[in-house]
Structure formats: structure tokens, C-alpha cells
Amino acid sequence: MLMGGELFNAPIKNPQKVLDLGTGTGNWAIDFADQYPGAVVVGNDLSPIQPAWVPPNVDFFVDDYESDWLEKMNAYDFIHSRNLAGCVVDWHRLIRQAYDHLKPGGYLELQESAVWAWSDDGTLRMDSPLMEYLMSLNDAAHMIGRELNIYIDLKPWLIAHGFEDVHEQTYILPFSPWPQDPRLREIGRVQAAMVEKAVEAYGLRLCTQVLGWSQERTKLMQGLVRQQLKDRSLHSYTKIKVVYGRKPLF
């Protein structure tokens, strides 16, 4: 919705083989396969949660993308990932593997959300439950070497690893339907439904197993965060970065 219905920003043309890293439910891979029936779309993930009924040009398999890739070099026209922050220990190794497995002229696109919040009118305070929670999650992720806020590093990382024609687009994502703009208000409704579940999904393990919080303390904090996010007078948002780059032809 933020990208106007587009699945990606990279200027790819006639892709033959595509890889979706950490495909999760497989929705992106399935949508891409429907849009490009001539492409073979491969999605990998540690969890076999993808549907069985998929387009004939989609293939899902269980694999750890941080291990050595078994596919031959120069295999893919396009490699895509979305929301892998907190799941990757060594981003530089992952980007190098993507570079090596792209065909010359192929594109890598990374789409990542900031695990942070802002407001432009002062309605979000740094001592509020939401900000205290986000700071705690960042501390915990840092402790286990799985950084959350890598969205600002994507463009320099791609450049450092030899990609050219590197572009970055930033999208504003409201946490609730507070904006006046009808399009952003609708996006805020979707985001509000998502964060209702994500508050616990993102933080339960980090808070209890890494930070050592009790379940009671964690549940209380998460409840306060949910309550705050439902307040329409809170004009909070996060940011999405979409960054792509091309592997040189020579």
C-alpha cells in the first residue's frame, strides 16, 4: 500500500529467476509469480509456513539464508528481502552472497522498517511507554548481535559491496489512522491492526529471555504500548526504507 501497489522499486525487466529471502508466508513470492508468469520464483525460510496451493512457477524450501547458498553463482535476475531486521547476524556476508548469486546486471532490493517511532508535533514523548519499549528492544537486539535499526545502513552497505545504480526511497508509515490524508489514514488502519499483534511478537522473547524481565512486567509494558498506540491524538509514525542496487555487468 505504501508503494502504491508495487511489489518492488528496482527497474527489473523480464526476470527469469527470482529469490525471496526469508519469504515467511510466501505472499510476496506468490504475488510476484502471478505478475511474472514467465519467471521462476524461489522463496526460502526457516519455517515451513507457506501454503501448498501456489502458482506453478513458485518453489518454496526450508533453508537458512545465513548459511552457504547451494545455488550456483550468477543464478538470479532479482533477489528481494523484506523485514529481516533482527533476523540477521552478519548482514555483510548476506549481501556478499546475494551479490555473488546475482547475474551480472541483476538487482538486489532490501525493504526494511525502522524499529523506532517519531512524531512531528511533539505528541510522542521519549519517556512514553512506546519509546521505552522500543529502546528496550534495541538494547536486547544489540546484546544478541541481531541489530534492529539497520534501515539507515542499507544504502552504504550496497555501495560498499560493489553494487551500482543504488537508490533509496523512504516511506512514512503511521501507527494508527490519525493522518488527514485518506490514503495514509487507510494505511494507518492496516498498521494499527498489525502492531496489535507485533508488540508481543517482536518483544516477548527479547524482554524475557534477553533482558530478564518477568512475564508480568513484559505483559504490562506491552499493554501500555498498545493502549498508547490506540490514542488518535498520538501522531506517531515509523519509516520504511526501500533500497536497491545493480550488480555491474563487467
N, C-alpha and C positions, 0 to 999 in steps of 0.2 A: 504493500500500500504506500509506503514511504517513497518507493522508487517508481510510482506511477504505473504499477502493474508489471514492470520489467523484472526479470529474474536475475539480471546482471547488467553491469555497465560496460564491460570490455567490448571493443568493437570486433568481435569474432565473426567470421564468415564461413559458412558451410563446414561446421565442425564434424569430424568423423569419429573421434573418440574423446570422451569427456569423463573426468573423475570428480566425484563429490566427496571430499574428505569429511569424516565424521557425519555421515548422512542422516543419522538419527532416525526419524520416522520415514525418511525417504521421500518426503513430499517434494522437495526441490528437484531431486533427480527425476521423479515421475513427471512433474510439470515440464521439465526441460525435454524429456524424451517425447512427450506429446507435441511440444513445439517444434522439435527437430527429429522427425521420424527416421531420417537417414543417418542419425548419429547413434553410436553405441555409448550408453551412459552407465558408468560403473559407480556404485556407492559403497563405501566401506564404513564400518563402525564396530566397536567392541560389543555392542548389544544387538542381538538379532530381533529387533522390534519392527522391522519393515513388513509391509503387507505381502501376502503371497500372490495376490492378483495385481500384476503390474503390466505395463506395455511390453511388447516382445523385445524391445531394444534396451531394456533396463536389466542390469545384473547387480544384485546385492551380495556382499560377502562379509564375513566377520574377520576383522584384522585390526592390528594396532598400527596406525599410520606413523607412529614414532619408532617402530622397528624398521629393519631394512625392507624396502619395497621389492617384491618379487617380480613385478612387471619389468619388461626390458626398457632400456633407456630410450628417450625420444619417442614415447608411445602416445602421448596425449596432445590434442589440439588446445584443450582448455582444462584447467584444474581450478576448482571452486571450493571455498570453505566459508562457513558462516557460524559465528558464535562458538568458537573453540577456546576463547579466553578462559583460563582456569583449568583447561584440559591438557595443555601442552607444557612440557618441562623445557624442551630445547627448541625454541622457535627457529633459530638459525639453521639447525640441522633439518628441520621440516621444510623450510624454504629452499635449502640446497637440494633436497631430494626432489621437490617439485620442479625446480629448475632443470635438474638432470633428466627428469622423465617427461618434460615437455618437448615437443617437436620444435625445431627452430622456427621462430615466428609465432609460437603458441603463447597463450596468455595464462597467467595466474591471477585470480581475483580473491581477495580476502575481505570479508564483511564482518566487522566486529563492533559491538556496543561498548560504550563506556559503562563500567560498573560504578557509576557516580551519578550525582544529581546537581542541577543548577536551577536557579530562578533569577529572572532579570529585574524583579521588583521587590526583592527582599523578603518575600513570603516564606522562603526556605531558610531556616537558621541553621548554623553549624552545630548548635547544641540540641537539635531536634532528634527524635528517635530515628528518622530515616538516615540522617548523616552519621549519627553514632553507629548505626548498624553497618552502613557502607564502609566506614573507616575500620570497623572490626573485621569485616570480611576481607578487606585488603590486607590487613595485618596478618590474618590467618593464611591467606594465599601466599603471601611473601614467605612465611615461615616454612611452608612445604615446597617452595620453589615453583609454584604454579601461579604466576602473576595474572591478575585480572585485568588491569588497565593498560593493556598493550596496544590499544587502538591508536595512540599517538605515535607509536613506533613503526607502524606498518610501512608507510611510505619510505622512510630512510632505510629500513631493512631490505626492501625490494631493490632499492638503488644500490645498496652495499653488496648485494649478491649478484649483481650484473644485469638486472632487468633494465630495459629501456622503455621509453614512452610511458613512464609511470605517472598515473593520475590518481587524485584523491578527491572524493566527494563527501561532504559532511551533511547529515540529515538530523533535524531536530525531532525528537520523539517525546511527546508529552506523556506524563504518567497517568493522566486522567482526562476526561473530556472537558477541560477548562478553557481551551482556546476559543476565540470568537470565530476563527476561520472554520467553515463547515468541514472541510477535508481533514484538518488537523484534529478537530473535535471527534470525528469518527475514528481516526487513528487512536486518539486518546481512550476511547471506549474499549477498543481491542486491547490496548496496552494495559488498561486497568484490569481487565479480565485475566490477562496473562500474569501480571505481577501478584495477583491474589494467590496464585499457586507458587510463583517463583520465589517469593520471600522466604518460604520454607525450603524449597528445593535447592536454592543457591546456598543457604546458610546453615542448615541444621547440622550437617556433619562438620563443617568448619568451626562452628561455635562450640559444639560439644566435644569433638574428638581432637581438635587442634588447640582451641583456646581454653578448653577445660571448663566451659560453662556447664551448669546443670541444665537438664531439660526444662525445668521450671523457669529458670532465668531466660533461657533461649525462647521458649514459647511466649513469655511475657513481652520480651523485646519485639518479637515478630508480630504480636498482636498490636502493639503500639504503632509499629510501622504501617501495618495495614490500615489501621484507623486513621493515621495521618494522611495516607495516600488517598483516602476517600473524601477528604476535605476539599471541596471545589475552590475554596479560597486560597489553597496552596497551588501556586502556578509553577510547578516543578516539571522538569524535563531531563532527559538524558540525550546523548549524542551517539549517532551511528556513523562509523567511517567505512566507506567502500573504496578500496584501493586496488588497482590492477596495474600489471606491468607485462611487457612482452619480452620473451627470450629472443636475443638477437639472431638474425638469420645466419650470420657468419661469426 
